[in-house]
Amino acid sequence: MRTTLQFEGTPELILKKAVELGLARSKTEALRMGVFALNREFHLVKDIEKELVAKKIMEEKKAMDEKGEKYLSEEEALSKYR
């Protein structure tokens, strides 16, 4: 996801300080660190890997539905190798 943000005041000061002190290499990296800190504190996503896999499966399913494709069963997928 690409997003353009403009910060002024306190948030800008904090991002610049994080870079100046070497906590982050860039303001973008400082923002990423903040997102992960937010998740650590509030447990927004408990099992990140599970959520990412579920998201990818849903994206693939949607794309297949749009094309009218279906998943192969295990038997169908292995039939040519038997």
C-alpha positions as CSV (number, residue, x, y, z in Angstrom):
1,M,0.0,0.0,0.0
2,R,1.4,3.3,-1.0
3,T,0.3,6.4,0.9
4,T,1.6,10.0,0.9
5,L,1.4,11.7,4.3
6,Q,2.3,15.2,5.4
7,F,3.1,15.8,9.0
8,E,3.4,19.1,10.8
9,G,4.1,20.1,14.4
10,T,4.7,17.4,17.0
11,P,4.5,14.4,14.7
12,E,7.1,15.9,12.3
13,L,9.4,16.8,15.2
14,I,9.2,13.3,16.6
15,L,9.9,11.7,13.2
16,K,12.9,14.0,12.6
17,K,14.3,13.3,16.1
18,A,14.0,9.5,15.5
19,V,16.1,9.9,12.4
20,E,18.6,12.3,13.9
21,L,19.2,10.0,16.9
22,G,19.7,7.1,14.6
23,L,16.7,5.2,15.9
24,A,15.4,5.0,12.3
25,R,17.2,5.5,8.9
26,S,14.2,7.5,7.5
27,K,10.9,9.0,8.5
28,T,9.2,6.1,6.7
29,E,11.1,3.6,8.8
30,A,10.2,5.5,11.9
31,L,6.5,5.3,10.9
32,R,6.8,1.5,10.4
33,M,8.3,1.2,13.8
34,G,5.4,3.1,15.2
35,V,2.9,0.8,13.5
36,F,4.6,-2.3,15.0
37,A,4.7,-0.5,18.4
38,L,1.0,0.2,18.1
39,N,0.3,-3.5,17.4
40,R,2.5,-4.6,20.3
41,E,0.6,-2.3,22.7
42,F,-2.9,-3.0,21.6
43,H,-2.6,-6.5,20.1
44,L,-4.5,-5.5,17.0
45,V,-3.2,-8.5,15.0
46,K,-2.5,-11.4,17.2
47,D,-1.2,-13.9,14.6
48,I,0.3,-11.8,11.8
49,E,1.4,-14.8,9.6
50,K,-2.1,-16.4,9.8
51,E,-3.8,-13.1,8.9
52,L,-1.4,-12.6,5.9
53,V,-2.0,-16.1,4.6
54,A,-5.8,-15.7,5.0
55,K,-5.6,-12.4,3.1
56,K,-3.6,-14.0,0.2
57,I,-6.0,-16.9,0.0
58,M,-9.0,-14.5,-0.2
59,E,-7.3,-12.5,-3.0
60,E,-6.5,-15.6,-5.0
61,K,-10.1,-16.9,-4.5
62,K,-11.5,-13.6,-5.7
63,A,-9.2,-13.6,-8.8
64,M,-10.2,-17.2,-9.6
65,D,-13.9,-16.4,-9.1
66,E,-13.6,-13.5,-11.5
67,K,-12.0,-15.8,-14.1
68,G,-14.4,-18.6,-13.4
69,E,-11.6,-20.9,-12.3
70,K,-11.8,-23.5,-9.5
71,Y,-9.2,-25.1,-7.2
72,L,-8.2,-28.7,-8.2
73,S,-8.8,-31.4,-5.7
74,E,-5.8,-33.3,-4.5
75,E,-6.8,-36.2,-6.6
76,E,-7.2,-34.1,-9.8
77,A,-3.9,-32.3,-9.1
78,L,-2.0,-35.6,-8.7
79,S,-3.8,-37.7,-11.3
80,K,-1.3,-36.9,-14.1
81,Y,1.6,-38.2,-11.9
82,R,0.0,-41.6,-11.1
